[in-house]
Amino acid sequence: MKLFGKMMVTKYLPPIIDKLPLNLRSIYLKQGYQRNFFKTYLKEFDAIKESVTEVHQFGNFQDIPLIIVSHGKPNLFSGFQKNKGNSIENSWQHLQKDLTKLSNKSKLVIAENSGHPIQIDQPKLIIQLTHEMIAKLNK
């Protein structure tokens, strides 16, 4: 498991780490090497089915504003074989579009310059959308 963790950190984290403030880099790296990080990651991945079920049970948000932010750089599934990765990416984007059906006041935003960690790749976009949501909720 420790070797797997080091491989994951080596393969996926360096571009992200370079964008973090210096005081956060060591924390982020340390987290990637911890056995519990990957156990938790796998548990969260397993919980996706339950989350989907909960969303379906809740139903439509009706007039509650909803902003869905999706990555623009399709690198989330780059570790898979090309055809498999493309298929998963297409499914992911389709699911993101489906989320807009949850509310009559939904909006899908594609973070064109971001991979999966949008809050790191485009923090200003996340801040802008947060302010936009607060303004909608205060109306």
ABEGO torsion letter per residue (X at the ends): XAAAAAAAAAAAAAAAAAABBAAAAAAAAAAAABAAAAAAAAAAAAAAAAAAAAAAAAEBAEABBBBBBBBABBAAAAABBAAAAAAAAAAAAAAAAAAAAABAABBBBBBAABBABAAAABAAAAAAAAAAAAAAAAX
